[in-house]
Amino acid sequence: MQSKRSRTRPAILEELETEAVLSMRKQTNSSIFRTLGLLASGVLAIAALLPGSNSQAENYPQQNSSAQNPKEWFQKGQQALERGDFEEAEKDFHQVLLADPQAGPAYANLGVIEMRRKNWDQALKNLKKAETLSPHIPGIRLNIGLVEFRRGNYREAAPVLESVVRDQPSAVQPRYLLGLCQVFNEDYQAAVKTLEPMWDAMATDVMYLYVLDMAADKSGDKQLDEKALKQMVSVAGTTAEFHLILAKAHLQHHELDAALEELKKVEAIDPSLPFLHFNFGYAYLGAGEYAKSEAEFRQDIAIDPDLPDNYYQLGVLYSLMQRPEESENAFREALKLDPHRPGAWFGLAKIYNEQGNYREALQALDEALKASPDSEKVHFIRGQVLQKMGRKDEAKAEFLLSKKLMDQKLTKDREDLGELLVPNPELKQGPH
């Protein structure tokens, strides 16, 4: 296929905007802009060194010299957390809470520990407790917003991040996170208002310009749209990141030769650019070069073992290669990192259905429906499974619902499983 480098803006970027909203708002847990490392160098540290934490420790009463007081336990925990000794830090902060159950900063740092462990549910529980005890510390709310973002709960994350931005209007991380949430929530006008004030600080950042351009275009702000696009071409026309964006545009149109050509340019400029191997793997998968695809996904896993997209794509790959056991294992690995990923549950359901394991297939389909209740594909397969189980009335209802959803064309512009569009984990990186 020929490359189409002279394509206009809609042809190059419109499909990326679609998949960023439709695909990425369904995906969770990957890691916000691993490509640029924008947020990786400070967000968690806000809670690790919470404003007010030291003053809280200073207020602890001194005890007799034969026993450590809460202040000393807190300082020990801070030091352990800073050097990455999470077990020691956890013990120290629990000692603080034994002496002072109302110590909000101790709960906050326990939340940070669980964030570092990627134990999001427990992190949120600790951070919520910290917020109750110390409601005026913005670092706590920032990390609550981060946790919700990492769980894919963008609507829950947005108001929390808004409160942080109100308190810290010049802070880059919470404002950028809020803008991303607003884009994923399709609240484009709000996203423009959030992201545009960052121009002076980030006008040379390719991905910021891309997200701002997306929001401006969708909100109808043509002047800002043209400004962001012109700036993006100006600062990124020869960068690896820009060629990666072009490669993904070609992938969206299934222009595989052109996509691979752009990816090879990325490799020539910066062979260590994050997500390069992932996108190579995706392109080779589409081209039917399965051995190369598998090798690329495995290389990306070696770089980032916590990215569920790699395991999901391997599950798809092994399914196409008629290797159901390996496909099942890959989908299961994806679900360990993203338990609510509907595409992985749907992939498992199809495997179990083909194997005649109808009970397991039905359970997997039910999990998929929790995240994608209006997916006509899930309802159709569920009807097949119920029919094979002899539950004819329930099967008929599922087929009718599937047909109704299809007739309403709910999935024409919005693929419920979020897996048929080119995945875009570049926008989902969280701090390490």
Rosetta blueprint (number, residue, H / E / L):
1 M L
2 Q L
3 S L
4 K L
5 R L
6 S L
7 R L
8 T L
9 R H
10 P H
11 A H
12 I H
13 L H
14 E H
15 E H
16 L H
17 E H
18 T H
19 E H
20 A H
21 V H
22 L H
23 S L
24 M L
25 R L
26 K L
27 Q L
28 T L
29 N L
30 S L
31 S L
32 I L
33 F L
34 R L
35 T L
36 L L
37 G L
38 L L
39 L L
40 A L
41 S L
42 G L
43 V H
44 L H
45 A H
46 I H
47 A H
48 A H
49 L L
50 L L
51 P L
52 G L
53 S H
54 N H
55 S H
56 Q H
57 A H
58 E H
59 N L
60 Y L
61 P L
62 Q L
63 Q L
64 N L
65 S L
66 S L
67 A L
68 Q L
69 N L
70 P H
71 K H
72 E H
73 W H
74 F H
75 Q H
76 K H
77 G H
78 Q H
79 Q H
80 A H
81 L H
82 E H
83 R L
84 G L
85 D L
86 F H
87 E H
88 E H
89 A H
90 E H
91 K H
92 D H
93 F H
94 H H
95 Q H
96 V H
97 L H
98 L H
99 A H
100 D L
101 P L
102 Q L
103 A L
104 G H
105 P H
106 A H
107 Y H
108 A H
109 N H
110 L H
111 G H
112 V H
113 I H
114 E H
115 M H
116 R H
117 R L
118 K L
119 N L
120 W H
121 D H
122 Q H
123 A H
124 L H
125 K H
126 N H
127 L H
128 K H
129 K H
130 A H
131 E H
132 T H
133 L H
134 S L
135 P L
136 H L
137 I L
138 P H
139 G H
140 I H
141 R H
142 L H
143 N H
144 I H
145 G H
146 L H
147 V H
148 E H
149 F H
150 R H
151 R L
152 G L
153 N L
154 Y H
155 R H
156 E H
157 A H
158 A H
159 P H
160 V H
161 L H
162 E H
163 S H
164 V H
165 V H
166 R H
167 D H
168 Q L
169 P L
170 S L
171 A L
172 V H
173 Q H
174 P H
175 R H
176 Y H
177 L H
178 L H
179 G H
180 L H
181 C H
182 Q H
183 V H
184 F H
185 N L
186 E L
187 D L
188 Y H
189 Q H
190 A H
191 A H
192 V H
193 K H
194 T H
195 L H
196 E H
197 P H
198 M H
199 W H
200 D H
201 A H
202 M H
203 A L
204 T L
205 D L
206 V H
207 M H
208 Y H
209 L H
210 Y H
211 V H
212 L H
213 D H
214 M H
215 A H
216 A H
217 D H
218 K H
219 S H
220 G L
221 D L
222 K H
223 Q H
224 L H
225 D H
226 E H
227 K H
228 A H
229 L H
230 K H
231 Q H
232 M H
233 V H
234 S H
235 V H
236 A H
237 G L
238 T L
239 T L
240 A H
241 E H
242 F H
243 H H
244 L H
245 I H
246 L H
247 A H
248 K H
249 A H
250 H H
251 L H
252 Q H
253 H L
254 H L
255 E L
256 L H
257 D H
258 A H
259 A H
260 L H
261 E H
262 E H
263 L H
264 K H
265 K H
266 V H
267 E H
268 A H
269 I H
270 D L
271 P L
272 S L
273 L L
274 P L
275 F L
276 L H
277 H H
278 F H
279 N H
280 F H
281 G H
282 Y H
283 A H
284 Y H
285 L H
286 G H
287 A L
288 G L
289 E L
290 Y H
291 A H
292 K H
293 S H
294 E H
295 A H
296 E H
297 F H
298 R H
299 Q H
300 D H
301 I H
302 A H
303 I H
304 D L
305 P L
306 D L
307 L L
308 P H
309 D H
310 N H
311 Y H
312 Y H
313 Q H
314 L H
315 G H
316 V H
317 L H
318 Y H
319 S H
320 L H
321 M L
322 Q L
323 R L
324 P H
325 E H
326 E H
327 S H
328 E H
329 N H
330 A H
331 F H
332 R H
333 E H
334 A H
335 L H
336 K H
337 L H
338 D L
339 P L
340 H L
341 R L
342 P H
343 G H
344 A H
345 W H
346 F H
347 G H
348 L H
349 A H
350 K H
351 I H
352 Y H
353 N H
354 E H
355 Q H
356 G L
357 N L
358 Y H
359 R H
360 E H
361 A H
362 L H
363 Q H
364 A H
365 L H
366 D H
367 E H
368 A H
369 L H
370 K H
371 A H
372 S L
373 P L
374 D L
375 S L
376 E H
377 K H
378 V H
379 H H
380 F H
381 I H
382 R H
383 G H
384 Q H
385 V H
386 L H
387 Q H
388 K H
389 M L
390 G L
391 R L
392 K H
393 D H
394 E H
395 A H
396 K H
397 A H
398 E H
399 F H
400 L H
401 L H
402 S H
403 K H
404 K H
405 L H
406 M H
407 D H
408 Q L
409 K L
410 L L
411 T L
412 K L
413 D L
414 R L
415 E L
416 D L
417 L L
418 G L
419 E L
420 L L
421 L L
422 V L
423 P L
424 N L
425 P H
426 E H
427 L H
428 K L
429 Q L
430 G L
431 P L
432 H L
